[in-house]
């Protein structure tokens, strides 16, 4: 469950909000989900399998 940390920039790859890039703002270890803030007013919880680290270089 420790793949991402608060402050990591991630891209959503799951069915909901696919392609959006946001920042991990909370790790819910009990539910095994990450709270990702996409904009100032948009955030959602995602499972680890629905996220990938974002790289602006494409690597």
C-alpha positions in Angstrom: 0.0 0.0 0.0 3.0 2.3 0.3 3.5 3.0 -3.4 2.5 6.7 -3.1 3.2 9.3 -0.5 1.5 12.6 0.4 2.8 15.2 -2.1 3.3 12.7 -5.0 2.0 13.9 -8.4 -0.1 11.1 -9.9 -2.1 10.4 -13.1 -5.5 8.6 -12.7 -5.6 5.5 -14.8 -8.9 3.9 -13.5 -12.4 4.2 -14.9 -13.2 7.4 -12.9 -11.4 10.7 -13.9 -9.1 8.8 -16.2 -6.2 11.0 -17.4 -6.5 13.6 -14.7 -3.3 14.6 -12.9 -3.4 15.5 -9.2 -1.5 15.5 -5.9 -1.9 12.8 -3.2 -3.1 14.7 -0.1 -4.0 11.8 2.2 -3.2 8.1 2.5 -6.1 6.1 4.0 -4.3 3.0 5.1 -7.4 1.4 6.7 -9.4 1.6 3.4 -6.2 1.2 1.3 -7.0 4.3 -0.8 -5.3 7.6 -1.7 -7.1 10.9 -1.7 -6.0 12.8 -4.8 -6.7 16.5 -5.3 -7.1 17.4 -8.9 -8.2 21.0 -8.6 -8.9 23.4 -5.7 -12.5 22.0 -5.5 -12.1 18.5 -7.0 -10.7 15.5 -5.1 -11.5 11.8 -4.9 -10.3 8.6 -3.3 -8.5 6.0 -5.6 -7.1 2.5 -5.2 -3.4 2.0 -5.8 -4.2 0.2 -9.1 -6.0 3.3 -10.4 -2.9 5.6 -10.2 0.5 5.9 -11.6 3.3 8.4 -10.8 3.2 11.3 -13.2 6.3 12.3 -15.2 6.3 15.3 -17.5 9.1 13.7 -19.4 7.1 10.7 -20.3 9.5 8.3 -18.6 
